[in-house]
Amino acid sequence: MTTTKQATTQVYRVYIKASPQAVWDAITQADWTDRYGYGGRAQYDLRPGGAYRAMATEAHKRAGEEMGFPTPDVLVDGEVVEADPPRRLVQTWRMCMDPQVMSEGFSRVTYEIEESPGGARLTVTHDLEGMPRLAVLVAGGQEAEGAGGGWAWVLSDLKSVLETGSRMAS
């Protein structure tokens, strides 16, 4: 594997033809989170200190088995730092699928949702100081190796689902 240096703070912005509330719901409600990106059913306790978990589906577990590695029940975990629906969500975030990435610890993700002409502007800021492996993954740096396209891919798929009702990703 070739490792490239990634920014310690990654910022992604997407404009979505949907209300800020619809974007908030798509980020925080399990019925939505299972419909885009890597899937998985998010569980949020939207109080400061509340738990966050993205749970593996049976499809995740089957795919992991086919690729020769076990998939944990919890794909990503963390804690809510701040929740101001439907405008701002700050949380810690740790990927649990890879022991090496998991050992880097908890990063911080901030979702900012603002009204924009014709819809909403979603900005995702991921603070990745001291997390070189995670930085490569969330930047999509291992897409060619089957690890997906990171935040850009997830947010593109979120936009597609909210605007068309259909996934971009397969």
DSSP file (Angstrom, degrees, kcal/mol; ACC not computed):
  #  RESIDUE AA STRUCTURE BP1 BP2  ACC     N-H-->O    O-->H-N    N-H-->O    O-->H-N    TCO  KAPPA ALPHA  PHI   PSI    X-CA   Y-CA   Z-CA
    1    1 A M              0   0    0      0, 0.0     2,-0.5     0, 0.0   141,-0.0   0.000 360.0 360.0 360.0 136.9    0.0    0.0    0.0
    2    2 A T        -     0   0    0      2,-0.0     2,-0.5     0, 0.0     0, 0.0  -0.864 360.0-153.4 -95.8 127.7    1.2    3.5   -0.8
    3    3 A T        -     0   0    0     -2,-0.5     2,-0.3     3,-0.0   130,-0.1  -0.886   8.4-165.5-104.3 130.4    0.4    6.0    1.9
    4    4 A T        -     0   0    0     -2,-0.5     2,-0.3   128,-0.1   137,-0.1  -0.860  29.8-104.5-111.4 150.1    0.1    9.6    1.0
    5    5 A K        -     0   0    0     -2,-0.3     2,-0.3   130,-0.0    -2,-0.0  -0.570  40.8-163.9 -72.9 129.9    0.1   12.5    3.4
    6    6 A Q        -     0   0    0     -2,-0.3   130,-0.1     1,-0.1   129,-0.1  -0.822  28.3 -91.5-114.0 154.5   -3.4   13.8    4.0
    7    7 A A        -     0   0    0     -2,-0.3     3,-0.1     1,-0.1    -1,-0.1  -0.308  27.0-134.7 -60.2 144.8   -4.6   17.1    5.5
    8    8 A T  S    S+     0   0    0      1,-0.2   120,-4.6   119,-0.1     2,-0.4   0.679  98.3  42.0 -79.2 -16.2   -5.2   16.9    9.3
    9    9 A T  E    S-A  127   0A   0    118,-0.2     2,-0.5   119,-0.2   118,-0.2  -0.980  75.9-168.8-127.4 120.5   -8.4   18.8    8.8
   10   10 A Q  E     -A  126   0A   0    116,-2.5   116,-3.1    -2,-0.4     2,-0.4  -0.918   1.3-166.5-110.7 133.3  -10.6   17.8    5.8
   11   11 A V  E     -A  125   0A   0     -2,-0.5     2,-0.4   114,-0.2   114,-0.2  -0.976   5.5-177.4-123.8 130.3  -13.5   20.0    4.8
   12   12 A Y  E     -A  124   0A   0    112,-2.8   112,-3.1    -2,-0.4     2,-0.4  -0.975   2.6-171.3-126.6 139.1  -16.2   18.9    2.4
   13   13 A R  E     +A  123   0A   0     -2,-0.4     2,-0.3   110,-0.2   110,-0.2  -0.995   6.4 173.7-134.2 138.9  -19.2   21.0    1.1
   14   14 A V  E     -A  122   0A   0    108,-2.3   108,-3.0    -2,-0.4     2,-0.5  -0.997  23.6-139.5-142.3 143.6  -22.2   20.0   -0.9
   15   15 A Y  E     -A  121   0A   0     -2,-0.3     2,-0.4   106,-0.2   106,-0.2  -0.902  24.6-168.1-104.0 130.9  -25.3   21.8   -1.9
   16   16 A I  E     -A  120   0A   0    104,-3.0   104,-2.9    -2,-0.5     2,-2.2  -0.967  28.6-131.1-127.7 133.3  -28.5   19.7   -1.7
   17   17 A K  S    S+     0   0    0     -2,-0.4     2,-0.3   102,-0.2   102,-0.2  -0.541  80.2  87.8 -80.6  75.6  -31.9   20.5   -3.1
   18   18 A A  S    S-     0   0    0     -2,-2.2    -2,-0.2   102,-0.0   145,-0.1  -0.960  84.4 -87.8-162.9 161.4  -33.6   19.6    0.2
   19   19 A S     >  -     0   0    0     -2,-0.3     4,-2.1     1,-0.1     5,-0.2  -0.395  37.6-113.4 -74.3 155.4  -34.5   21.4    3.4
   20   20 A P  H  > S+     0   0    0      0, 0.0     4,-2.6     0, 0.0     5,-0.2   0.876 119.8  55.3 -54.4 -36.8  -32.0   21.7    6.3
   21   21 A Q  H  > S+     0   0    0      2,-0.2     4,-2.7     1,-0.2     5,-0.2   0.903 105.7  50.6 -63.9 -40.4  -34.4   19.4    8.3
   22   22 A A  H  > S+     0   0    0      2,-0.2     4,-2.1     1,-0.2    -1,-0.2   0.897 111.7  47.9 -64.0 -39.5  -34.3   16.7    5.6
   23   23 A V  H  X S+     0   0    0     -4,-2.1     4,-1.5     2,-0.2    -2,-0.2   0.933 111.7  50.3 -65.8 -45.1  -30.5   16.8    5.5
   24   24 A W  H  X S+     0   0    0     -4,-2.6     4,-2.3     1,-0.2     3,-0.4   0.934 111.2  48.6 -56.2 -48.6  -30.4   16.6    9.4
   25   25 A D  H  X S+     0   0    0     -4,-2.7     4,-2.2     1,-0.2     7,-0.3   0.889 107.9  54.5 -60.8 -39.8  -32.8   13.6    9.3
   26   26 A A  H  < S+     0   0    0     -4,-2.1    -1,-0.2     1,-0.2    -2,-0.2   0.810 113.5  42.9 -65.8 -28.8  -30.7   11.9    6.6
   27   27 A I  H  < S+     0   0    0     -4,-1.5    -2,-0.2    -3,-0.4    -1,-0.2   0.843 124.9  31.3 -81.7 -36.0  -27.6   12.2    8.9
   28   28 A T  H  < S+     0   0    0     -4,-2.3     2,-0.5    -5,-0.2    16,-0.3   0.549  99.5  81.4-107.6  -8.8  -29.2   11.3   12.2
   29   29 A Q    >X  -     0   0    0     -4,-2.2     4,-2.4    -5,-0.2     3,-1.6  -0.877  66.0-141.6-110.4 130.4  -31.9    8.8   11.5
   30   30 A A  H 3> S+     0   0    0     -2,-0.5     4,-1.5    12,-0.4    12,-0.1   0.819  99.9  60.7 -55.8 -37.8  -31.3    5.1   10.9
   31   31 A D  H 34 S+     0   0    0      1,-0.2    -1,-0.3     2,-0.2    -5,-0.1   0.790 114.2  37.7 -64.2 -25.2  -33.9    4.7    8.2
   32   32 A W  H X4 S+     0   0    0     -3,-1.6     3,-2.8    -7,-0.3     4,-0.3   0.887 109.4  57.8 -87.6 -46.9  -32.0    7.3    6.2
   33   33 A T  H >< S+     0   0    0     -4,-2.4     3,-0.6     1,-0.3     6,-0.3   0.737 101.0  59.1 -62.3 -21.7  -28.4    6.4    7.0
   34   34 A D  T 3< S+     0   0    0     -4,-1.5    -1,-0.3    -5,-0.2     6,-0.2   0.524  98.7  62.5 -79.8  -5.3  -28.9    2.8    5.7
   35   35 A R  T <  S+     0   0    0     -3,-2.8     2,-0.3    -9,-0.1    -1,-0.2   0.484 103.7  35.3-102.4  -4.1  -29.9    4.3    2.3
   36   36 A Y  S X  S+     0   0    0     -3,-0.6     3,-2.0    -4,-0.3   118,-0.1  -0.929 101.5   2.4-145.4 167.7  -26.7    6.0    1.2
   37   37 A G  T 3  S-     0   0    0     -2,-0.3     3,-0.1     1,-0.3   114,-0.0  -0.295 127.1 -17.7  59.6-132.4  -22.9    5.8    1.3
   38   38 A Y  T 3  S-     0   0    0      1,-0.3    -1,-0.3     2,-0.0    -4,-0.1   0.503  95.1-138.1 -84.4  -4.4  -21.6    2.7    3.0
   39   39 A G    <   +     0   0    0     -3,-2.0    -1,-0.3    -6,-0.3    -5,-0.2  -0.301  42.9 142.9  75.4-165.2  -25.0    2.1    4.7
   40   40 A G        -     0   0    0     -6,-0.2     2,-0.8    -3,-0.1    16,-0.2   0.009  56.7 -92.0 101.0 146.9  -25.4    1.1    8.3
   41   41 A R  E     -E   55   0B   0     14,-1.5    14,-2.1    -7,-0.1     2,-0.2  -0.833  38.6-142.7-100.7 111.4  -28.0    2.1   10.7
   42   42 A A  E     -E   54   0B   0     -2,-0.8     2,-0.5    12,-0.2   -12,-0.4  -0.463  10.3-162.6 -72.1 140.3  -26.9    5.2   12.8
   43   43 A Q  E     -E   53   0B   0     10,-2.9    10,-1.9    -2,-0.2     2,-0.4  -0.976  14.5-179.3-124.3 115.0  -27.9    5.3   16.4
   44   44 A Y  E     -E   52   0B   0     -2,-0.5     2,-0.7   -16,-0.3     8,-0.2  -0.950  27.9-165.1-118.9 133.4  -27.7    8.7   18.0
   45   45 A D        -     0   0    0      6,-2.1     2,-1.5    -2,-0.4    35,-0.3  -0.941  25.4-154.3-104.3 100.5  -28.5    9.9   21.5
   46   46 A L        +     0   0    0     -2,-0.7    37,-0.1     3,-0.1     6,-0.1  -0.061  58.1 101.4 -80.4  38.3  -28.5   13.6   20.5
   47   47 A R  S >  S-     0   0    0     -2,-1.5     3,-3.3     4,-0.1    33,-0.3  -0.902  90.3 -87.3-112.3 148.2  -27.6   15.0   23.9
   48   48 A P  T 3  S+     0   0    0      0, 0.0    33,-0.2     0, 0.0     3,-0.1  -0.345 122.4  20.6 -53.2 128.8  -24.1   16.1   24.8
   49   49 A G  T 3  S+     0   0    0     31,-3.6    32,-0.1     1,-0.3    -3,-0.1   0.308  96.4 138.0  89.8  -7.6  -22.3   13.0   25.9
   50   50 A G    <   -     0   0    0     -3,-3.3    30,-3.3    30,-0.2    -1,-0.3  -0.343  56.8-102.5 -71.6 153.3  -24.8   10.8   24.1
   51   51 A A  E     - F   0  79B   0     28,-0.2    -6,-2.1    -3,-0.1     2,-0.4  -0.408  27.8-163.2 -77.7 148.9  -23.6    7.7   22.2
   52   52 A Y  E     +EF  44  78B   0     26,-2.1    26,-1.8    -8,-0.2     2,-0.3  -0.999  15.6 166.8-127.3 133.8  -23.2    7.5   18.5
   53   53 A R  E     -EF  43  77B   0    -10,-1.9   -10,-2.9    -2,-0.4     2,-0.6  -0.989  27.1-152.8-145.3 139.6  -22.9    4.1   16.7
   54   54 A A  E     -EF  42  76B   0     22,-2.8    21,-3.1    -2,-0.3    22,-1.1  -0.965  28.7-148.1-107.9 115.8  -23.2    3.1   13.1
   55   55 A M  E     -EF  41  74B   0    -14,-2.1   -14,-1.5    -2,-0.6    19,-0.2  -0.631  11.0-116.5 -93.1 140.4  -24.3   -0.5   13.1
   56   56 A A        -     0   0    0     17,-3.2     2,-0.2    -2,-0.3    -1,-0.1  -0.413  25.9-143.3 -69.3 144.9  -23.4   -3.2   10.5
   57   57 A T     >  -     0   0    0     -2,-0.1     4,-2.0     1,-0.1     5,-0.1  -0.531  30.4-102.5 -97.1 171.9  -26.1   -4.7    8.4
   58   58 A E  H  > S+     0   0    0      1,-0.2     4,-2.5     2,-0.2     5,-0.2   0.856 124.5  58.0 -62.5 -34.0  -26.3   -8.3    7.3
   59   59 A A  H  > S+     0   0    0      2,-0.2     4,-2.4     1,-0.2    -1,-0.2   0.901 104.8  50.4 -63.3 -40.4  -25.1   -7.1    3.9
   60   60 A H  H  > S+     0   0    0      2,-0.2     4,-2.6     1,-0.2    -2,-0.2   0.935 111.6  48.1 -59.9 -45.9  -21.9   -5.6    5.5
   61   61 A K  H  X S+     0   0    0     -4,-2.0     4,-2.2     1,-0.2    -2,-0.2   0.896 111.6  48.8 -65.6 -40.5  -21.2   -8.9    7.3
   62   62 A R  H  X S+     0   0    0     -4,-2.5     4,-2.5     2,-0.2    -1,-0.2   0.923 111.8  49.6 -63.5 -44.0  -21.7  -11.0    4.1
   63   63 A A  H  X S+     0   0    0     -4,-2.4     4,-1.7     1,-0.2    -2,-0.2   0.913 110.8  49.9 -62.9 -42.4  -19.4   -8.6    2.2
   64   64 A G  H  X>S+     0   0    0     -4,-2.6     5,-2.8     1,-0.2     4,-0.5   0.915 110.3  50.3 -60.7 -43.4  -16.8   -8.9    4.9
   65   65 A E  H ><5S+     0   0    0     -4,-2.2     3,-1.1     1,-0.2    -2,-0.2   0.917 108.9  51.7 -60.0 -44.7  -17.0  -12.7    4.9
   66   66 A E  H 3<5S+     0   0    0     -4,-2.5    -1,-0.2     1,-0.3    -2,-0.2   0.821 111.6  47.4 -62.9 -31.6  -16.6  -12.7    1.1
   67   67 A M  H 3<5S-     0   0    0     -4,-1.7    -1,-0.3     2,-0.2    -2,-0.2   0.463 121.0-109.1 -90.7  -1.4  -13.5  -10.6    1.4
   68   68 A G  T <<5S+     0   0    0     -3,-1.1    -3,-0.2    -4,-0.5    -2,-0.1   0.723  82.3  99.5  87.0  22.3  -12.1  -12.7    4.1
   69   69 A F  S   <S-     0   0    0     -5,-2.8    -1,-0.2    -6,-0.1    -2,-0.2  -0.999  70.9-112.0-139.5 146.7  -12.4  -10.5    7.2
   70   70 A P        -     0   0    0      0, 0.0    -9,-0.0     0, 0.0     0, 0.0  -0.456  24.3-141.9 -74.1 146.8  -14.9  -10.4   10.0
   71   71 A T        -     0   0    0     -2,-0.1     4,-0.1   -10,-0.1    26,-0.1  -0.945  17.2-132.6-109.5 123.2  -17.2   -7.3   10.2
   72   72 A P        -     0   0    0      0, 0.0   -16,-0.2     0, 0.0    24,-0.1  -0.285  18.9-117.5 -70.3 160.1  -17.9   -6.0   13.8
   73   73 A D  S    S+     0   0    0      1,-0.2   -17,-3.2   -18,-0.1     2,-0.6   0.872 107.1  54.0 -63.4 -37.1  -21.4   -5.2   14.8
   74   74 A V  E     +F   55   0B   0    -19,-0.2   -19,-0.2     1,-0.2    -1,-0.2  -0.898  62.5 179.1-103.3 117.2  -20.4   -1.6   15.4
   75   75 A L  E    S+     0   0B   0    -21,-3.1    21,-3.4    -2,-0.6    22,-0.7   0.886  73.7   6.9 -81.8 -42.6  -18.7    0.0   12.3
   76   76 A V  E     -FG  54  95B   0    -22,-1.1   -22,-2.8    19,-0.3    -1,-0.3  -0.996  69.7-177.6-140.7 140.4  -18.2    3.4   13.7
   77   77 A D  E     +FG  53  94B   0     17,-2.3    17,-2.6    -2,-0.3     2,-0.3  -0.882  16.0 127.0-134.1 171.1  -18.7    4.8   17.3
   78   78 A G  E     -F   52   0B   0    -26,-1.8   -26,-2.1    -2,-0.3     2,-0.3  -0.978  45.1 -87.9 171.7-163.0  -18.4    8.0   19.1
   79   79 A E  E     -F   51   0B   0     -2,-0.3    13,-2.7   -28,-0.2     2,-0.4  -0.997  32.2-113.2-141.5 141.2  -20.1   10.6   21.3
   80   80 A V  E     +B   91   0A   0    -30,-3.3   -31,-3.6    -2,-0.3    11,-0.3  -0.611  29.8 176.1 -74.3 129.0  -22.2   13.6   20.6
   81   81 A V  E    S-     0   0A   0      9,-3.0     2,-0.3     1,-0.4    10,-0.2   0.800  70.0  -1.0 -97.1 -43.6  -20.5   16.8   21.6
   82   82 A E  E     -B   90   0A   0      8,-1.9     8,-2.9   -35,-0.1    -1,-0.4  -0.989  58.3-172.6-150.9 137.6  -23.1   19.3   20.4
   83   83 A A  E     +B   89   0A   0     -2,-0.3     6,-0.2     6,-0.2    -3,-0.0  -0.968  12.4 164.6-137.2 121.4  -26.5   19.0   18.7
   84   84 A D  E >>  -B   88   0A   0      4,-3.2     3,-2.8    -2,-0.4     4,-1.8  -0.700  45.3-116.8-132.6  77.8  -28.5   21.9   17.4
   85   85 A P  T 34 S+     0   0    0      0, 0.0   -64,-0.1     0, 0.0    -2,-0.1  -0.296  86.0   1.8 -63.3 142.0  -31.1   20.5   15.1
   86   86 A P  T 34 S+     0   0    0      0, 0.0   -62,-0.2     0, 0.0     3,-0.1  -0.753 132.1  49.5 -98.2  34.4  -31.2   21.0   12.2
   87   87 A R  T <4 S+     0   0    0     -3,-2.8    26,-3.3     1,-0.3     2,-0.4   0.833 107.0  15.4-102.9 -38.4  -28.2   23.3   12.0
   88   88 A R  E  <  +BC  84 112A   0     -4,-1.8    -4,-3.2    24,-0.2     2,-0.4  -0.995  44.8 178.4-151.2 135.6  -25.2   21.7   13.7
   89   89 A L  E     -BC  83 111A   0     22,-2.2    22,-3.3    -2,-0.4     2,-0.4  -0.986   7.2-175.9-136.6 125.9  -23.9   18.4   14.9
   90   90 A V  E     +BC  82 110A   0     -8,-2.9    -9,-3.0    -2,-0.4    -8,-1.9  -0.984  18.1 155.8-121.1 132.8  -20.5   17.9   16.5
   91   91 A Q  E     -BC  80 109A   0     18,-2.5    18,-2.9    -2,-0.4   -11,-0.2  -0.976  42.7-110.9-149.1 159.9  -19.4   14.4   17.4
   92   92 A T  E     - C   0 108A   0    -13,-2.7     2,-0.3    -2,-0.3    16,-0.2  -0.613  36.5-162.3 -86.2 161.1  -16.4   12.2   18.0
   93   93 A W  E     + C   0 107A   0     14,-1.8    14,-2.9    -2,-0.2     2,-0.4  -0.962  15.4 175.8-154.3 123.1  -15.9    9.5   15.5
   94   94 A R  E     -G   77   0B   0    -17,-2.6   -17,-2.3    -2,-0.3     2,-0.5  -0.988  26.1-135.1-135.3 125.7  -13.9    6.2   15.5
   95   95 A M  E     -G   76   0B   0     -2,-0.4   -19,-0.3    10,-0.3     3,-0.2  -0.668  19.5-176.1 -79.3 126.8  -13.8    3.6   12.8
   96   96 A C        +     0   0    0    -21,-3.4   -20,-0.2    -2,-0.5    -1,-0.1   0.383  62.6  84.1-104.4   1.7  -14.0    0.2   14.4
   97   97 A M  S    S+     0   0    0    -22,-0.7    -1,-0.1     1,-0.2   -21,-0.1   0.729  91.3  44.3 -81.2 -22.0  -13.7   -2.0   11.3
   98   98 A D  S  > S-     0   0    0     -3,-0.2     4,-3.2     1,-0.1     5,-0.3  -0.982  71.4-147.3-127.9 119.1   -9.9   -2.0   11.1
   99   99 A P  H  > S+     0   0    0      0, 0.0     4,-1.9     0, 0.0    -1,-0.1   0.848  99.9  51.4 -56.0 -36.9   -7.8   -2.5   14.3
  100  100 A Q  H  4 S+     0   0    0      2,-0.2     4,-0.4     1,-0.2    33,-0.1   0.920 114.4  42.2 -67.7 -42.2   -5.0   -0.3   13.1
  101  101 A V  H >4 S+     0   0    0      1,-0.2     3,-1.3     2,-0.2     4,-0.3   0.905 113.0  54.2 -68.6 -40.9   -7.4    2.5   12.2
  102  102 A M  H >< S+     0   0    0     -4,-3.2     3,-1.8     1,-0.3    -2,-0.2   0.862  99.8  61.8 -60.2 -35.9   -9.3    2.0   15.5
  103  103 A S  T 3< S+     0   0    0     -4,-1.9    -1,-0.3     1,-0.3    -2,-0.2   0.679  87.7  72.2 -67.9 -15.9   -6.1    2.3   17.5
  104  104 A E  T <  S-     0   0    0     -3,-1.3    -1,-0.3    -4,-0.4     2,-0.2   0.694  99.7-143.9 -71.1 -16.6   -5.7    5.9   16.2
  105  105 A G    <   -     0   0    0     -3,-1.8     2,-0.4    -4,-0.3   -10,-0.3  -0.514  37.0 -16.1  94.7-158.4   -8.6    6.8   18.5
  106  106 A F        -     0   0    0     -2,-0.2   -12,-0.2   -12,-0.1     2,-0.2  -0.723  52.4-169.4 -94.9 132.4  -11.4    9.2   18.2
  107  107 A S  E     -C   93   0A   0    -14,-2.9   -14,-1.8    -2,-0.4     2,-0.4  -0.410  24.6-112.4-101.0-174.6  -11.5   12.0   15.6
  108  108 A R  E     -CD  92 127A   0     19,-1.5    19,-2.9   -16,-0.2     2,-0.4  -0.990  25.1-170.0-129.5 129.0  -14.0   14.9   15.5
  109  109 A V  E     -CD  91 126A   0    -18,-2.9   -18,-2.5    -2,-0.4     2,-0.5  -0.964   1.9-167.2-119.2 132.9  -16.6   15.5   12.9
  110  110 A T  E     -CD  90 125A   0     15,-2.6    15,-2.5    -2,-0.4     2,-0.5  -0.983   2.6-164.3-121.3 126.2  -18.7   18.6   12.6
  111  111 A Y  E     -CD  89 124A   0    -22,-3.3   -22,-2.2    -2,-0.5     2,-0.5  -0.941   6.7-173.1-105.8 125.1  -21.8   18.8   10.3
  112  112 A E  E     -CD  88 123A   0     11,-2.6    11,-2.7    -2,-0.5     2,-0.5  -0.986   1.5-170.2-120.7 125.1  -23.0   22.4    9.6
  113  113 A I  E     + D   0 122A   0    -26,-3.3     2,-0.4    -2,-0.5     9,-0.2  -0.959   9.3 174.8-119.7 122.3  -26.3   22.7    7.7
  114  114 A E  E     - D   0 121A   0      7,-2.5     7,-3.1    -2,-0.5     2,-0.1  -0.944  36.3-105.1-127.7 148.0  -27.4   26.1    6.4
  115  115 A E  E     - D   0 120A   0     -2,-0.4     5,-0.3     5,-0.2   -96,-0.1  -0.460  43.5-179.7 -65.5 143.5  -30.3   27.2    4.3
  116  116 A S  E >   - D   0 119A   0      3,-2.8     3,-3.0  -100,-0.1     2,-0.1  -0.962  42.8 -74.4-141.7 153.9  -29.2   28.0    0.8
  117  117 A P  T 3  S+     0   0    0      0, 0.0     3,-0.1     0, 0.0     0, 0.0  -0.325 122.9   6.3 -53.0 121.8  -31.1   29.2   -2.3
  118  118 A G  T 3  S-     0   0    0      1,-0.2     2,-0.3    -2,-0.1    -3,-0.0   0.511 139.3 -28.5  83.1   5.0  -33.0   26.2   -3.5
  119  119 A G  E <  S- D   0 116A   0     -3,-3.0    -3,-2.8  -102,-0.2     2,-0.3  -0.892  91.2 -33.9 162.4-129.3  -32.1   24.0   -0.6
  120  120 A A  E     -AD  16 115A   0   -104,-2.9  -104,-3.0    -2,-0.3     2,-0.5  -0.949  31.4-139.9-136.4 151.5  -29.3   23.5    2.0
  121  121 A R  E     -AD  15 114A   0     -7,-3.1    -7,-2.5    -2,-0.3     2,-0.5  -0.970  20.8-163.8-110.5 123.1  -25.6   23.7    2.2
  122  122 A L  E     -AD  14 113A   0   -108,-3.0  -108,-2.3    -2,-0.5     2,-0.5  -0.936   5.6-173.5-110.2 123.5  -23.9   20.9    4.1
  123  123 A T  E     -AD  13 112A   0    -11,-2.7   -11,-2.6    -2,-0.5     2,-0.5  -0.977   3.6-166.7-116.7 126.3  -20.3   21.4    5.3
  124  124 A V  E     -AD  12 111A   0   -112,-3.1  -112,-2.8    -2,-0.5     2,-0.5  -0.961   2.4-171.1-113.7 122.9  -18.6   18.4    6.9
  125  125 A T  E     -AD  11 110A   0    -15,-2.5   -15,-2.6    -2,-0.5     2,-0.6  -0.967   1.5-168.9-115.1 123.2  -15.3   19.2    8.8
  126  126 A H  E     -AD  10 109A   0   -116,-3.1  -116,-2.5    -2,-0.5     2,-0.6  -0.945   9.9-152.7-117.3 112.3  -13.3   16.1    9.9
  127  127 A D  E     +AD   9 108A   0    -19,-2.9   -19,-1.5    -2,-0.6  -118,-0.2  -0.755  21.6 169.1 -86.3 120.7  -10.4   16.9   12.3
  128  128 A L    >   +     0   0    0   -120,-4.6     3,-1.9    -2,-0.6     7,-0.2  -0.058   6.4 161.5-128.0  29.8   -7.8   14.1   11.9
  129  129 A E  T 3  S+     0   0    0   -121,-0.3  -122,-0.0     1,-0.3    -2,-0.0  -0.334  77.6   5.1 -56.8 126.7   -4.7   15.3   13.8
  130  130 A G  T 3  S+     0   0    0      1,-0.1    -1,-0.3    -2,-0.1  -122,-0.0   0.699 104.6 106.2  73.2  20.5   -2.4   12.4   14.4
  131  131 A M    <>  +     0   0    0     -3,-1.9     4,-2.5     1,-0.1     5,-0.2  -0.562  32.1 159.4-129.4  67.6   -4.6    9.9   12.4
  132  132 A P  H  > S+     0   0    0      0, 0.0     4,-1.7     0, 0.0     5,-0.1   0.870  75.1  48.0 -64.3 -38.2   -2.7    9.2    9.2
  133  133 A R  H  > S+     0   0    0      2,-0.2     4,-2.0     1,-0.2     5,-0.1   0.940 114.6  45.1 -68.2 -45.8   -4.5    6.0    8.3
  134  134 A L  H  > S+     0   0    0      1,-0.2     4,-2.9     2,-0.2     5,-0.3   0.896 108.9  57.8 -64.1 -39.1   -8.0    7.3    8.9
  135  135 A A  H  X S+     0   0    0     -4,-2.5     4,-1.2     1,-0.2     6,-0.2   0.897 107.0  48.1 -58.7 -41.0   -7.1   10.5    7.0
  136  136 A V  H  <>S+     0   0    0     -4,-1.7     5,-2.9    -5,-0.2     6,-0.3   0.929 113.6  47.8 -64.9 -45.1   -6.3    8.4    3.9
  137  137 A L  H ><5S+     0   0    0     -4,-2.0     3,-1.7     1,-0.2     5,-0.3   0.948 112.6  45.2 -62.6 -51.0   -9.5    6.4    4.2
  138  138 A V  H 3<5S+     0   0    0     -4,-2.9    13,-2.8     1,-0.3    14,-0.4   0.713 109.7  57.0 -72.1 -17.4  -11.9    9.3    4.7
  139  139 A A  T 3<5S-     0   0    0     -4,-1.2    -1,-0.3    -5,-0.3    -2,-0.2   0.493 118.4-112.7 -83.9  -3.9  -10.2   11.2    1.8
  140  140 A G  T X 5 +     0   0    0     -3,-1.7     3,-1.6    -4,-0.3     4,-0.2   0.680  69.7 145.3  81.6  17.8  -10.9    8.3   -0.5
  141  141 A G  T 3 <S+     0   0    0     -5,-2.9    -4,-0.2     1,-0.3     3,-0.1   0.553  70.2  44.8 -69.7  -8.7   -7.2    7.5   -0.7
  142  142 A Q  T > >S+     0   0    0      6,-0.4     5,-2.1    -6,-0.3     3,-1.1   0.047  73.1 118.8-120.4  25.5   -7.8    3.7   -0.9
  143  143 A E  G X 5S+     0   0    0     -3,-1.6     3,-1.8     1,-0.3     5,-0.5   0.885  73.7  56.1 -58.4 -40.3  -10.7    3.7   -3.4
  144  144 A A  G 3 5S+     0   0    0      1,-0.3    -1,-0.3    -4,-0.2    -2,-0.1   0.744 104.1  55.3 -65.1 -21.9   -8.7    1.7   -5.9
  145  145 A E  G < 5S-     0   0    0     -3,-1.1    -1,-0.3     3,-0.1    -2,-0.2   0.261 125.9 -99.8 -94.6  11.4   -8.2   -1.0   -3.3
  146  146 A G  T < 5S+     0   0    0     -3,-1.8    -3,-0.2     2,-0.1    -2,-0.1   0.599  90.4 121.1  85.7  11.5  -12.0   -1.3   -2.7
  147  147 A A  S   <S-     0   0    0     -5,-2.1     3,-0.3     1,-0.3    -4,-0.2   0.378  72.9-117.3 -91.0   5.9  -12.1    0.9    0.4
  148  148 A G        -     0   0    0     -5,-0.5    -6,-0.4    -6,-0.3    -1,-0.3  -0.157  29.4 -72.0  87.6 177.0  -14.6    3.3   -1.1
  149  149 A G     >  -     0   0    0      1,-0.3     4,-1.1    -6,-0.1     3,-0.4   0.162  61.0-138.8-102.5  16.4  -14.4    7.0   -1.9
  150  150 A G  H  >  -     0   0    0     -3,-0.3     4,-2.3     1,-0.2     3,-0.3  -0.151  61.4 -20.6  65.3-156.1  -14.5    8.5    1.6
  151  151 A W  H  > S+     0   0    0    -13,-2.8     4,-3.0     1,-0.2     5,-0.3   0.871 134.3  57.4 -59.2 -41.6  -16.5   11.6    2.6
  152  152 A A  H  > S+     0   0    0     -3,-0.4     4,-1.9   -14,-0.4    -1,-0.2   0.912 111.1  43.8 -57.9 -42.4  -16.8   12.9   -1.0
  153  153 A W  H  X S+     0   0    0     -4,-1.1     4,-2.2    -3,-0.3  -116,-0.2   0.919 114.0  49.6 -68.1 -45.1  -18.4    9.7   -2.1
  154  154 A V  H  X S+     0   0    0     -4,-2.3     4,-2.5     1,-0.2    -2,-0.2   0.931 113.6  45.8 -60.2 -46.8  -20.7    9.5    1.0
  155  155 A L  H  X S+     0   0    0     -4,-3.0     4,-2.3     1,-0.2    -1,-0.2   0.851 110.4  53.3 -69.6 -34.0  -21.9   13.1    0.6
  156  156 A S  H  X S+     0   0    0     -4,-1.9     4,-2.1    -5,-0.3    -1,-0.2   0.905 111.9  46.0 -63.5 -40.6  -22.4   12.7   -3.2
  157  157 A D  H  X S+     0   0    0     -4,-2.2     4,-2.6     2,-0.2    -2,-0.2   0.889 109.9  53.5 -69.9 -39.3  -24.6    9.6   -2.5
  158  158 A L  H  X S+     0   0    0     -4,-2.5     4,-2.5     2,-0.2     5,-0.2   0.936 109.8  49.0 -57.8 -46.8  -26.5   11.5    0.3
  159  159 A K  H  X S+     0   0    0     -4,-2.3     4,-2.5     1,-0.2     5,-0.3   0.926 110.8  50.3 -58.4 -46.9  -27.2   14.3   -2.2
  160  160 A S  H  X>S+     0   0    0     -4,-2.1     4,-2.7     1,-0.2     6,-0.7   0.919 111.5  47.6 -59.5 -45.4  -28.5   11.8   -4.8
  161  161 A V  H  X5S+     0   0    0     -4,-2.6     4,-1.6     4,-0.2    -1,-0.2   0.927 114.6  45.4 -64.1 -44.8  -30.8   10.0   -2.3
  162  162 A L  H  <5S+     0   0    0     -4,-2.5    -1,-0.2    -5,-0.2    -2,-0.2   0.875 120.9  38.5 -67.5 -36.2  -32.3   13.2   -1.0
  163  163 A E  H  <5S+     0   0    0     -4,-2.5    -2,-0.2    -5,-0.2    -1,-0.2   0.817 135.5  14.5 -85.3 -31.3  -32.8   14.8   -4.5
  164  164 A T  H  <5S-     0   0    0     -4,-2.7    -3,-0.2     2,-0.3    -2,-0.2   0.597  90.3-121.6-120.3 -16.4  -33.8   11.7   -6.5
  165  165 A G  S  <<S+     0   0    0     -4,-1.6     2,-0.3    -5,-0.7    -4,-0.2   0.412  83.0  98.5  84.6  -3.2  -34.8    9.0   -4.0
  166  166 A S  S    S-     0   0    0     -6,-0.7    -2,-0.3    -9,-0.0    -1,-0.3  -0.901  74.6-114.6-122.0 148.5  -32.1    6.7   -5.6
  167  167 A R        -     0   0    0     -2,-0.3  -131,-0.1     1,-0.1   -10,-0.1  -0.453   6.4-156.3 -73.2 147.9  -28.6    5.9   -4.6
  168  168 A M  S    S+     0   0    0     -2,-0.1    -1,-0.1   -11,-0.1     2,-0.1   0.810  81.3  67.0 -82.7 -40.9  -25.7    6.8   -6.8
  169  169 A A              0   0    0    -16,-0.1    -2,-0.1     1,-0.1  -131,-0.0  -0.362 360.0 360.0 -80.8 157.1  -23.7    4.0   -5.2
  170  170 A S              0   0    0     -2,-0.1    -1,-0.1    -3,-0.0    -3,-0.0   0.400 360.0 360.0-108.7 360.0  -24.4    0.3   -5.7
